[in-house]
C-alpha cells in the first residue's frame, strides 16, 4: 500500500480504511479480545498507515480524513456503549492516560506515539479539537488523574 504512494486512488484508499475500521470494530466487539484490540498491532499499524499516507500530502490522505479516521479507530477500539463522547472514548482515554504515566510498561505507548505523530503534523487548533473529542486533552486527562489517583475528598463532619 505504501509503495503506490500518490498512485493510490482515493477509492482504493477508502476501501482499505473502511475494511480496517471494520476489523477494529469486530475485534473490539468480541469480549475476549477487547483489551488486545486496544493494544493490538492492527491498531498501531492503522495509525502508522494514516501517518505515512498523510506525509505524502493532501492528495493521498487529506488532514480531515486522517483526523476523522483516527477518531473512528479510537472509537472502535474503545468499544464503550453510550452516545456521550466521554463515555464513547472512555477506554481509549484511560489507555492513553495509563501510557503517559507508565511509558515503559504500557502496551499502548507505541500506539499513543503514532497518534502524537499524527497530531504534530496537523494545525494545533485541529489537534486540540481532536484531543478534546476523544478525551485526551489536558483537562480530560487531569480529571482521569483524579479518578484514577485514588484520592478521596474529605467530607466535613
Secondary structure, 3 states (H helix, E strand, C coil): CHHHHHHCCHHHHHHHHHHHHHHHHHHHHCHHHHHHHHCCHHHHHHHHHHHHHHHCCCCCCCHHHHHHHHHHHHHHHHCCCCCCHHHHCHHHHHHHHHHHHCCCCCCCHHHHHHHHHHHHCCCHHHHHHHHHHHCCCHHHHHHHHHHHCCCCCCCCC
